[in-house]
């Protein structure tokens, strides 16, 4: 197989006049946890349904495991949890998985294995109806793992979970990624994506805004210096770094430079007789980047609507 387990080019889906996905180009590499990040209604679930062969695109192309979405080859190597999992409520978790395993001609021993992987072995004999929401989601992941898939597709797996359930699901996803699974994780939870994903694609209004590692999306951080007197410190810093790389924010200097340069800045300020009270690395969060990108997208959409585009 190629390095890219999922690849789309120009992928578009329209429902009448409404565009759900527009000109989407994303790639999911073998062995990574890929975060498909966007607000509710951004087009994430529609994209996943196209990749699984549940929805036909209006235009563009997509390949999953080197084959067409929904083909026998792509489905054989893909496990999926899209929206809420549905099981027989009065069967136990174990028996629900046994039904699926028998239908898919999977050995019954695999049921025991996946229950262990998702941490449900102790409650496997309990009825599905008695499970908490977090347990139901984990059973859904277990079902997706039955085929021992190459690619695991998870659509908002922490939706509606309490903090403990979210932490359990994040730990499970990290463990699956660490075991070499390729995971495509759709989410609107910034913290979830930042903690578990190797690369991220940000989608809004059906359009892919950016794609890259979390560090690439966040870009370079900055050095924040609390120093007195502030104006004199700003003059020195601008002399060292240049006018456009020094700003004053919340009574501190914010310097567009790297951590390795912090010692030099500190030394020059102290030698000039200034009082440096604090110096630290001010790293941009994924939330800041996400809000910045999606606000730009909203302004673009509004401008387009206003101009008749």
N, C-alpha and C positions, 0 to 999 in steps of 0.2 A: 504494500500500500504506500501511497504518497505521504509526505509529511503532514499535509493538510487533510484532516479527516472530514472537515466540513468546509465548503467553499461556495460562496454565492457571488454572482456578477449581475448587476443591473436588476436585482430581484424586486418586483413590483406587484402589489396586490391592491386592486380597486374594488370597492363595492358600490356600483353606481358612480356617483360623483365623489364619494368619499374615498380618500387614499389611505389605506391602512399601513402599507409598506411601500417605500419609494426608492428605487434605484439603489438597493442595499448591496453592499460588497463587504462581506466579512469572511474571516478565515479562523478556523479552530485547529490548532496544531496537535499532533499526537502527544499524549502524556501531560497536557496542561489542564488546569482548571480555568475555564474561560468564563468570565462574568459578562452577561448580556444585561446591561444596566440601563434603566429608563423608568420614567414615571408611569403610573397606571394609564393605560390607553395609548402608550407610545408605539405599539406594534410588536411587542416582544412575543406574546402568545401566538399571534398570527404567523410570525416568522417561524416559530417552532413547529406549528402545525403544518406549514409548507414543507419544512425539512423532514417531517415524519410522514409526508404523503397524505395528510388528512385534509389539506386545502390545496387547490391548484392555483399557481401564481397567474397573474394577468400577463406578465412578461418577465424576461430575465431567465437566468439559469441557476441551478443549485445542484451540488453533488454531496452525497453523504457516504463516507467510506468508499469513495471512488465510483459510486453508482447513483442512479436516479433516486430521489426521495420516494419512499414507499415501495421500492422494489424489494424483491426477496433478499437480495444481497445486502442492501443497506439495513433492512429491518432485522436480519439475522444477527447483526453485530451491534444493534442499538437497543439499549434499555431506556425506558422513558417514564416520567411521572409528570403529566401535563394536567394542570388544574388539580382538583381534589380527587384522591384515590377512591374508587368504589369497590366494595367487597360485600360478600354476603354477611349481613349483620349478625345472624345467629350461629354462624360457623366460627370456630376459633381462628386465631391468626394463622396457626400452623395448617389447619385444614383448608383455609382459603388459598394458601400458597400451594398446597398439595393439588387442589383442583387446577390451578394454573399450570403447575408443573406437568400434570398428566395431559392437559390439553396441548402443551408445547412439546411433549415427549422428552421431558427433562427428568433425570433420575431423582427419586425421592430424597436421596442423600443430600442433594443440593439445597433442599428446603431447610434442613438443619444448619447448613453452612451459612446461608444468607440471614437466618434469624440471629445467629451468633454475630455476624458482621454488624447488624444494625442494633444490637443490644436488646433483643426481644425474647431471648431464649427462656427467661424466667416467666414470661407472661404469654408464651406461645399457645398454651392450652386454654386461655381465656377467650370468651366470645369477642368478636370484633366490636360489637355494639357497646361493650364495656370499656373500650380503650379511650384514653384521652386523645385530644387532637394531635398532640405530638407523637403519640404511639401510632396513630393511624397514618401519619405522614411517614414515619419510619417503616411501617409495614409496606407502604407504597414504594419506598426505595428498595426494600427487600424484594418485592415483586419485580422491579425493574432490573435487579441484579441476578435474577434466576438464570438467565441465559449466559451469565458471565460475559457481559457485553464488552466490546472494545470501547464504545462510546456510551456515556450515560447522560441523558437529557433531563434536567430537573427544572420545572417551571414554578417559580415562587415557592420553594419547599418550606419556607418558614412563615408563610402567610397565616396570620391568626394565632400563632403560637405565643405562649407566655415566654418571659425571658429565659427560664430554665430550658424550655423546649427549643428555643432558638439556639441556645448554647450547645445543646445536644446535637442539633442538626448541623451546626457549623463544624463541630468536632468530627462528626461522621463524614462530612464532605472533605475536610482536610485529610482524614485518614484514607479515604478512597483515592484522593489525589496522590498521597504519599505512596500508595500501593501500586501506582502506575496507571490507574484508570484515567481516561480522558473524560472530563466532565464539562458539559455546557450548562451553565447555571444562569437562569433568568431571574432577575430580582430588581426591586426598586429600593432595597435596603442598602444604603451606602456602606454602613459599617460591616455588613455581612460580606459584601464584595471585596472591600479593602482587606479583610482579615483572611479570606480563603482563596482568592483568585490570583493566578499568575499574570493573566492579561485581561483587559476589559474592553468591551465595545459599548460606547454610549449612544443610545438611540432616543430620539425625541421627534414626535410628529411623523413617525414612520421612516425617518432619515437617520443614517449612521453619522454621528457628528465627529467622533474620534475613535481610534482603536490603538491600543498599545498596552504596555505594562502599567501598573499603578504608578510606579515612579516616573515613567515617561509622561503620563497624563498630568501628574502633579507638577512636573517640571522642577526646575531648581528652586530651592527654598531661599531663605535670606537670613542674614545675621541681624539680630535685634540687640541694640545697645542702649542701656539706660545710663545716661552720663550727664554731668553738669560741669560747666554751663552748656546747654544744648546747642545754642547757635554757633558757638566757637567749635564745638565738636563736629557740627555739620560742615563747617568750612574746611576743617582738616580732612574729613572723610571725602568730601568732593574733590579736594586736591589729589588725594590718593587714588580714588576710583573713577572720578568723572562725575559731572553734574547730574546726568540722567540715572545714575545708579545709587543715589542717596535720597531718601525721603524721610520726612518727620511724621510720625504716626503715634498718637496716644502718648505724647511726651517722651518718645524714644526715637532713636535713629533706626531706620530699617535699611540695611545695606544689601544691594543685589550682588552678592559674592558668595563664595563657598566657605565651608567650615574651616578649611585649611588656612584661609586668609584671616581668620578671626584673631589669631595671636598677633599678627602684624598690626592689625587695626588697633587692638588693645594696647600694644606697646607704644605706638605713636601717640595715642591719646594720653597715656600716662606720662610719657616724656614731655608732653606739652603742658603738664601740670593740671590736667583735668581729672575729675573724680568719676571713675567708672564704677557704678554700683551693681550693674548686672550685664552679662553678655551671654547670649544663647542663640541657638539655632531655631529659627522661626519657620517651621515646615508647613506648607500648604496642605490642607486636608483634601481628600477626595470629594468631600461634600462641597467645599468652596469651588473646586473645579467644575463639578457637576452643575451647581447652581449657575455658575458663570456661563457654561456652554448652553444649558437649556434656556436661560434668559435671552441669550443671543438668538437662539432658534425661534423663540416666541416673537422677538422683535422682527426677525426676518419674515415670519409667517404673517404678522400683522401688517408689515409694510407691503408684502405681496398682495394681501387681500385688499388693502386700501388703494393700490395702484391698478387693480384689476388683473394682476398676474395670476 
